[in-house]
Structures are given as C-alpha cells and as structure tokens.
C-alpha cells in the first residue's frame, strides 16, 4: 500500500514516515511540507493498478488556521480528488471542532477519514486500513464530539435554532432581526442563551462548533 504524507512539521512527517516504514505492507510514495510541493508530488505519482494509495493530510498545512476558509489541507484534498489517481485522503489534524470534521468529509472536499493528532498511532493505522478497504472512518474520540454537538443542538428552542442557522450564514444581528421580524435586542437575548447552552463565547466559536451554511 502506498502512503503519502503532507504536513508542514518535519518532526511529524518523520514520525509518520518511521511508523509506516517499519511495516513491510506500506511504502512511502511521497511527502511534502507545503501545498505547492504536495501538488507536484501528486501530479508525478504513477498509481499501480492493484496498489491502494492513501494520503495523510494535515488540515492546517502551512497556514495558521483561524477559520475553515484558510485550511489549505482542504484545498489539497480537493486537488487530489480532481487528479483522479485513485488516491484516498485522510485528514490528520489537531483541529477537532465539528465544523472541520464535517467540512473535511463533505462531498465538496471529499476526505475519507478524519483522525486527531492526539490519538494513538493505532487509530491512524485503523483509519488507513479502513479507507484502503473502501470505508469511511472517523476517529472514535471525534465521533463522541459529533454526538455531543448534536445533543447540544437538541437543547436549543426552535427560535434559537433559527438564529443559529442565520449565524452560520454570516448574518449580522440587524440582518437576523430583519429576517426573523424581531428586534435586535431580542436577537442579542437569543444569542446569549445559545452561548450559555453551547458553552461558547461568541459567533466565531458557534461557527467552529456547528459549521457554516
């Protein structure tokens, strides 16, 4: 099985390389520390007809990710899928918010798995083997986060969910008020309650938890 490693931290790449090189089943087919080099590695790859290839991709990948739009790892996954070389991608990241997980594994991005960097190496191995077998995989620890987030959403009232959905669409408070035909003060009150129920402090944290629409 061919393995590609795309991460901007040299020690992380070295650790992953050692992890897979120690097992004869795996072959390191390429690695890169930035987006430009990663695209060149993918473009130069010649797939064997009977050998699956798994790319392990860091979400941040050469950029300080303060929002999803800046996640170059997602751009790389989209590029890999468009290259049509039968390379399946696993997102391997320290970002564990629901928004990152759902975005990574969405149809638009197309990752097959999402694994946390704080998990043990055996979890990444499980993900690699699952994806090689044509199965999607989410780190069990992260699965619990997704379940928790869904449970939190269930705590919100119908109106609070409506406000949240508009926040996810980047509406300002005046826009939310106009859309729902309520006052801005009422919007602020709803947001205060939402923050309390979701244990968040602001709209940015809400979007990190629930994702954009």
Secondary structure in CASP SS format (residue, H / E / C, confidence):
PFRMAT SS
TARGET T0000
AUTHOR 0000-0000-0000
METHOD secondary structure of the structure
MODEL  1
X C 1.00
X E 1.00
X E 1.00
X E 1.00
X E 1.00
X E 1.00
X C 1.00
X C 1.00
X C 1.00
X H 1.00
X H 1.00
X H 1.00
X H 1.00
X H 1.00
X H 1.00
X H 1.00
X H 1.00
X H 1.00
X H 1.00
X H 1.00
X H 1.00
X C 1.00
X C 1.00
X C 1.00
X C 1.00
X C 1.00
X E 1.00
X E 1.00
X E 1.00
X E 1.00
X E 1.00
X E 1.00
X C 1.00
X C 1.00
X H 1.00
X H 1.00
X H 1.00
X H 1.00
X H 1.00
X H 1.00
X H 1.00
X H 1.00
X H 1.00
X H 1.00
X C 1.00
X C 1.00
X C 1.00
X C 1.00
X C 1.00
X C 1.00
X C 1.00
X C 1.00
X E 1.00
X E 1.00
X E 1.00
X E 1.00
X E 1.00
X C 1.00
X C 1.00
X C 1.00
X C 1.00
X C 1.00
X C 1.00
X C 1.00
X C 1.00
X C 1.00
X C 1.00
X H 1.00
X H 1.00
X H 1.00
X C 1.00
X H 1.00
X H 1.00
X H 1.00
X H 1.00
X H 1.00
X H 1.00
X H 1.00
X H 1.00
X H 1.00
X H 1.00
X H 1.00
X H 1.00
X C 1.00
X C 1.00
X C 1.00
X E 1.00
X E 1.00
X E 1.00
X E 1.00
X E 1.00
X E 1.00
X E 1.00
X C 1.00
X C 1.00
X C 1.00
X C 1.00
X H 1.00
X H 1.00
X H 1.00
X H 1.00
X H 1.00
X H 1.00
X H 1.00
X C 1.00
X C 1.00
X C 1.00
X C 1.00
X C 1.00
X C 1.00
X C 1.00
X C 1.00
X E 1.00
X E 1.00
X E 1.00
X E 1.00
X C 1.00
X C 1.00
X C 1.00
X C 1.00
X H 1.00
X H 1.00
X H 1.00
X H 1.00
X H 1.00
X H 1.00
X H 1.00
X H 1.00
X H 1.00
X H 1.00
X H 1.00
X H 1.00
X C 1.00
X C 1.00
X C 1.00
X C 1.00
X E 1.00
X E 1.00
X C 1.00
X H 1.00
X H 1.00
X H 1.00
X H 1.00
X H 1.00
X H 1.00
X H 1.00
X H 1.00
X H 1.00
X H 1.00
X H 1.00
X H 1.00
X H 1.00
X H 1.00
X H 1.00
X H 1.00
X C 1.00
X C 1.00
X H 1.00
X H 1.00
X H 1.00
X H 1.00
X H 1.00
X H 1.00
X H 1.00
X H 1.00
X H 1.00
X H 1.00
X H 1.00
X C 1.00
X C 1.00
X C 1.00
X C 1.00
X H 1.00
X H 1.00
X H 1.00
X H 1.00
X H 1.00
X H 1.00
X H 1.00
X H 1.00
X C 1.00
X C 1.00
X C 1.00
X H 1.00
X H 1.00
X H 1.00
X H 1.00
X H 1.00
X H 1.00
X H 1.00
X H 1.00
X H 1.00
X H 1.00
X H 1.00
X H 1.00
X H 1.00
X H 1.00
X H 1.00
X C 1.00
X C 1.00
X C 1.00
X C 1.00
X H 1.00
X H 1.00
X H 1.00
X H 1.00
X H 1.00
X H 1.00
X H 1.00
X H 1.00
X C 1.00
X C 1.00
X C 1.00
END
